Amino acid sequence: MFVARLAGIAVFDPAGEQVGRVRDVVVALRSDQRRPRVLGLVVDVPPRRPVFLPITRVTTIDADAVIFNGRLNMRRFSQRAAETLAIAEMLDRKVKVGGEDFIAIDVAMEPLRTRDWEIARVAVRRNGKLRRRGETIVVEWESITGFGVAEEQQGAASLIAAFERMKPADLANVIHELTPKRRGEVAAALDDERLADILEELPEDDQVEILSKLHMDRAADVLEAMGPDDAADLLGELPVDQREQLLRLMEPDEAEPVRRLLSYADNTAGGLMTTEPVILPPDSTVAEALAQIRNPDLNPALAAQVYVCRPPTETPTGRYLGTVHFQRLLRDPPSTLVGGIVDRALSPLRPTMSLETVAGHLAIYNLVSAAVVDEDGRMLGAVTIDDVLDHLLPEDWREGVMDTGDEP
């Protein structure tokens, strides 16, 4: 069983209830050439807690499920000095086979008669060459050298491929657990869009650390791929000179909304809002509105309504006319014009309103998002419930969710 194939598969208890998903495989490397012992699996259980499942408790491992017997200890997994994480630390290592340089792209484990498992084989490809058909080979563990040597700069392509199916929030949890060196290597290997999605889910300290290790041009590209509100929050944590340098490197049309957000106090509607809600002119149809909110990349809170404004429809817009909730869109014929079904009774937020006022507004009217409009009637953006919760919770709440070790 190649370990990269285990990443993300479901883990079930003896009753058939899913308890989590596999994150990694814990192994014990040996000082000689003997095969490493597999100690167990790191399993992510809700909410984002890694726990240890001893391999001796595992009864079944197949392509889409791991089944174990007994009880799962919910104490948070803490890696010991003698332990190695197969996916996070062994993949992408530079190794030698018969004196030639290779990259380890996967390792395979096999069971023993004692119900233990060991690492038996390694899949490798030649170092420095593009992967081609026939280039990957699988060799016995005894033929490999190099896993016990500290590596100054390790790749991350195979690690990223193993976790490709993970949602950004779950992959952020994995990256948070890595060493700072390994975090930097993974960030360098991720594409801009994927890294931007992951940064939005990480604690602020991790965000700043990762962004600071990137080349300034690359950092600017990643910021452009983030939502303007998330980019503004991250830039707000940086020193002023570094912040200004990054803003200058960003494309002007990407930097402008971020600068506008940075001009508002953090705990105000202006500081909380995103500048990219769904905005349509009044002569758009219900069919066009539904097509907009079907976008799978759209935040669910933003997809709950469309905002109707006079042109231009880029923020800051022409005059704000009102909101159309998605339930109303579902009730009206596709040809209906959104300008005729707007909710005009709902007052918009002002950019200087406090966090508490914004939270109260959402609670009173049972909203997941609300428009922010200036004194001239132009829409500046929208505040979503997730951003309100983000600011109402303690500053380190993301790290608390990731690091909590208390039993429920």
C-alpha positions in Angstrom: 0.0 0.0 0.0 1.6 3.3 -1.1 1.2 5.9 1.6 0.3 8.8 -0.6 -2.9 7.0 -1.6 -4.0 6.9 2.0 -4.1 10.7 2.4 -7.6 11.8 2.9 -9.4 8.5 2.9 -12.1 7.8 5.4 -11.5 6.1 8.8 -14.3 4.0 10.3 -14.8 2.6 13.8 -16.0 -1.0 14.4 -19.6 0.1 14.3 -19.1 1.5 10.8 -19.2 5.2 11.8 -16.8 7.5 10.1 -14.5 9.2 12.7 -12.2 11.1 10.5 -9.7 11.0 7.6 -6.1 9.9 7.2 -3.6 12.7 7.2 -0.3 10.8 7.4 1.6 7.6 8.4 3.9 7.6 11.3 7.1 5.5 10.9 10.3 4.8 12.9 13.4 5.0 10.8 16.3 2.8 11.9 20.0 3.6 12.0 20.9 0.6 9.9 19.3 -0.5 6.6 16.5 -2.4 8.2 13.1 -1.5 7.0 11.3 1.2 9.0 8.5 0.1 11.3 5.0 1.7 10.7 3.8 2.8 14.1 0.4 4.1 13.1 -1.7 6.7 11.3 -2.4 10.3 12.0 -6.2 10.8 11.7 -7.9 14.1 11.4 -11.1 14.1 13.5 -13.5 17.0 13.8 -12.8 19.8 14.5 -9.4 19.7 12.9 -7.8 17.6 15.6 -5.0 15.1 14.6 -5.0 11.9 16.7 -2.9 8.8 16.6 -4.3 5.4 15.5 -1.8 2.6 16.3 -1.3 0.4 13.3 -2.0 -2.7 15.4 -5.6 -1.5 15.8 -6.1 -1.3 12.1 -8.0 -4.3 10.7 -8.6 -3.2 7.1 -6.9 -0.9 4.7 -8.2 -0.6 1.1 -8.5 2.1 -1.6 -11.2 4.1 0.1 -11.5 3.1 3.7 -9.5 2.3 6.9 -11.3 0.3 9.5 -10.0 -0.2 13.1 -11.1 -2.0 16.2 -11.2 -0.9 19.8 -11.5 2.8 20.9 -9.7 5.8 19.3 -7.7 7.8 21.8 -8.8 11.4 21.2 -5.6 12.9 22.8 -4.0 15.2 20.3 -1.1 13.6 18.3 2.3 15.0 19.1 5.2 13.8 17.0 8.2 12.4 19.0 11.8 12.9 18.1 12.2 9.3 16.9 9.1 9.5 14.7 8.9 10.4 11.0 5.8 11.4 9.0 6.0 9.5 5.8 4.0 11.9 3.6 5.1 15.2 5.1 8.8 14.3 5.6 9.8 11.3 3.4 8.2 12.3 0.1 10.3 14.6 -2.2 13.5 13.6 -0.4 16.7 13.3 -2.5 18.0 9.7 -2.2 20.5 7.5 -3.9 20.0 4.2 -5.6 23.1 2.4 -6.7 25.1 5.7 -6.5 22.6 7.6 -8.7 20.5 10.6 -7.6 16.7 10.1 -7.4 13.7 11.8 -5.8 11.4 9.7 -3.5 7.9 10.3 -4.7 6.1 7.6 -2.6 6.8 4.8 -0.1 5.0 1.5 0.2 4.2 -0.3 3.4 3.3 -4.0 3.7 1.9 -6.1 6.6 3.9 -8.7 8.6 2.5 -11.9 10.1 2.5 -10.2 13.5 -0.1 -7.5 12.4 2.7 -5.0 12.3 3.6 -3.1 9.1 6.9 -1.9 7.6 8.1 0.3 4.8 9.2 -2.2 2.2 9.6 -0.2 -1.1 10.2 3.3 -2.4 8.9 4.8 -5.7 11.6 7.1 -7.1 12.3 9.2 -10.2 15.5 10.6 -11.5 16.5 13.9 -9.9 16.5 16.9 -12.1 14.4 15.5 -15.0 10.8 16.0 -15.9 8.6 13.0 -15.2 8.1 10.8 -18.3 6.5 7.5 -18.9 8.8 4.7 -17.7 11.0 7.1 -15.7 9.5 6.1 -12.3 10.8 2.9 -10.7 10.1 1.1 -7.5 13.0 -0.3 -5.5 13.4 -2.3 -2.3 14.1 -0.3 0.8 17.5 -1.9 1.2 18.6 -0.3 -2.1 17.9 3.2 -0.9 20.2 5.6 1.0 19.6 9.2 2.1 16.5 9.2 4.2 18.5 9.6 7.4 20.5 12.6 6.2 19.2 16.1 6.9 18.3 17.9 3.7 18.8 21.7 3.3 16.2 22.2 0.6 13.5 19.6 0.1 10.9 19.6 -2.7 7.2 19.3 -2.0 5.5 18.2 -5.3 4.7 14.7 -4.1 3.4 15.9 -0.7 1.1 18.4 -2.5 -0.1 15.7 -4.9 -1.0 13.4 -1.9 -3.2 16.1 -0.4 -4.6 17.4 -3.7 -8.2 16.4 -2.8 -8.2 18.2 0.5 -10.2 21.4 1.0 -8.1 24.5 1.7 -9.1 24.6 5.4 -8.0 21.0 5.9 -4.7 21.4 4.0 -4.1 24.6 6.0 -4.3 22.4 9.2 -1.7 20.0 7.7 0.6 22.9 6.8 0.2 24.5 10.2 1.6 21.3 11.8 4.8 21.3 9.6 8.1 22.8 10.7 8.7 26.3 9.5 11.3 25.0 7.0 8.8 22.5 5.6 6.0 25.1 5.5 8.3 27.3 3.4 9.1 24.5 1.0 5.4 23.6 0.5 4.4 27.2 0.0 7.1 27.6 -2.7 5.7 24.5 -4.5 2.0 25.5 -4.4 0.5 27.5 -7.3 -0.6 31.0 -6.5 -4.4 30.3 -6.3 -4.0 27.3 -4.1 -1.6 29.1 -1.8 -3.9 32.1 -1.6 -6.8 29.8 -0.6 -4.7 28.1 2.1 -3.3 31.4 3.5 -6.9 32.6 4.1 -7.4 29.6 6.5 -4.1 29.9 8.4 -3.5 31.7 11.7 -2.0 35.2 11.2 1.5 34.2 12.5 1.7 31.5 9.8 0.4 33.8 7.1 3.1 36.4 7.9 5.8 33.8 8.2 5.0 32.2 4.8 4.5 35.5 2.9 7.8 36.9 4.3 9.7 33.9 2.9 8.4 34.4 -0.6 10.1 36.5 -3.2 8.4 39.9 -3.2 7.1 39.5 -6.7 5.6 36.1 -5.9 4.2 37.4 -2.7 2.4 40.2 -4.6 1.0 37.6 -7.1 -0.4 35.5 -4.2 -2.0 38.6 -2.6 -3.7 39.4 -5.9 -5.1 35.8 -5.9 -6.6 36.4 -2.4 -9.9 38.1 -1.7 -9.3 41.8 -1.2 -10.5 41.7 2.4 -8.2 38.8 3.3 -5.3 40.4 1.5 -6.0 43.6 3.4 -6.1 41.7 6.7 -2.7 40.1 6.0 -1.1 43.3 4.8 -2.3 45.0 7.9 -0.1 42.6 10.0 3.1 43.6 8.1 5.4 46.5 8.7 4.4 49.6 6.8 7.4 49.7 4.4 6.9 46.0 3.4 3.1 46.6 3.0 3.7 49.5 0.7 6.3 47.7 -1.4 3.9 44.8 -1.9 1.0 47.1 -2.9 3.3 48.8 -5.4 4.2 45.4 -6.9 0.5 44.4 -7.3 -1.5 45.3 -10.4 -3.1 48.7 -9.8 -6.6 47.4 -10.3 -5.9 44.6 -7.7 -4.2 46.9 -5.3 -6.8 49.7 -5.4 -9.6 47.9 -3.5 -7.1 46.6 -1.0 -5.8 50.1 -0.3 -9.4 51.2 0.1 -10.0 48.5 2.7 -6.9 49.4 4.6 -8.1 52.9 5.0 -10.9 51.7 7.4 -10.5 50.8 11.0 -10.3 47.0 11.5 -13.4 46.6 13.6 -15.8 48.6 11.4 -18.1 47.6 8.5 -15.5 49.1 6.1 -12.7 47.1 7.6 -14.8 43.9 7.6 -16.3 44.1 4.1 -15.3 42.4 0.9 -15.3 44.5 -2.3 -16.4 41.6 -4.5 -20.0 40.7 -3.8 -22.4 39.8 -6.6 -23.6 43.1 -8.1 -26.0 43.4 -11.0 -27.7 46.3 -12.8 -31.5 46.6 -12.4 -32.2 45.4 -16.0 -30.6 41.9 -15.3 -32.9 39.0 -15.2 -33.5 36.4 -12.5 -31.9 33.8 -14.8 -28.7 35.9 -15.0 -28.7 36.4 -11.2 -29.1 32.6 -10.6 -26.2 32.0 -13.0 -24.0 34.3 -11.0 -24.7 32.7 -7.6 -24.2 29.2 -8.9 -20.5 29.9 -9.3 -18.9 27.2 -7.1 -16.0 29.5 -6.2 -18.3 32.0 -4.6 -18.4 32.1 -0.8 -21.8 30.6 0.3 -22.6 33.7 2.3 -22.1 36.0 -0.7 -24.1 33.6 -2.9 -27.1 34.1 -0.6 -28.1 37.3 -2.3 -27.4 39.7 -5.2 -27.1 43.4 -4.8 -28.7 45.7 -7.4 -27.0 49.0 -8.3 -26.9 51.5 -11.1 -23.8 51.2 -13.3 -21.0 51.0 -12.8 -21.4 47.7 -11.0 -17.7 47.5 -9.8 -17.3 48.9 -6.3 -17.7 51.8 -5.6 -20.9 51.4 -7.7 -23.5 53.7 -9.0 -26.5 54.3 -6.7 -27.4 51.3 -4.6 -31.0 50.2 -5.2 -31.5 47.2 -2.9 -30.9 43.5 -2.3 -32.5 40.4 -3.8 -32.3 37.3 -1.7 -31.8 33.9 -3.4 -35.1 32.6 -2.1 -36.9 35.3 -4.0 -34.8 34.4 -7.1 -36.1 30.9 -6.8 -39.7 32.0 -6.6 -39.8 34.4 -9.6 -39.9 33.5 -13.3 -36.4 33.5 -15.0 -37.3 36.5 -17.2 -38.2 38.8 -14.3 -35.9 41.8 -13.9 -34.1 42.0 -10.6 -34.8 45.8 -10.4 -38.4 45.0 -9.8 -38.0 42.6 -7.0 -35.4 44.2 -4.8 -35.9 44.4 -1.0 -35.9 48.2 -0.5 -37.0 48.1 3.2 -33.6 46.7 4.4 -31.3 49.5 5.4 -27.6 49.0 4.3 -24.6 49.4 6.6 -22.4 52.4 6.7 -18.6 51.9 6.5 -18.0 53.5 9.9 -20.4 51.2 11.8 -18.8 49.2 14.6 -18.3 45.5 14.7 -21.0 45.2 17.4 -23.5 47.2 15.3 -22.8 45.1 12.2 -23.3 41.8 14.2 -26.5 43.1 15.7 -27.8 44.1 12.2 -27.2 40.6 10.8 -28.7 39.0 13.9 -31.9 41.2 13.9 -32.7 40.6 10.2 -31.4 37.0 10.1 -28.9 37.8 7.4 -25.6 36.1 6.3 -24.5 39.2 4.4 -25.3 42.9 4.1 -24.4 45.7 1.8 -22.1 48.6 2.9 -23.1 51.9 1.3 -21.4 55.3 1.6 -23.2 58.7 2.2 -23.5 59.2 -1.5 -25.5 56.0 -1.9 -22.7 54.1 -3.7 -22.2 50.4 -2.7 -18.6 49.9 -1.3 -18.8 46.2 -0.6 -20.6 43.6 1.6 -20.0 42.2 5.1 -20.5 38.4 5.5 -21.2 36.5 8.6 -18.0 34.5 8.4 -15.9 37.8 8.6 -18.0 39.0 11.5 -17.4 35.7 13.4 -13.7 35.9 12.6 -13.5 39.3 14.3 -15.8 38.4 17.2 -13.7 35.3 18.2 -10.4 35.7 20.0 -7.5 36.8 17.7 -5.9 33.4 17.9 -9.1 31.4 17.4 -7.7 29.6 14.2 -4.7 28.5 16.1 -6.9 27.5 19.0 -9.0 25.3 16.8 -5.9 23.7 15.2 -4.0 23.3 18.5 -6.7 22.3 20.9 -5.8 19.0 22.7 -8.7 18.8 25.1 -11.0 15.8 24.9 -14.6 16.8 23.9 
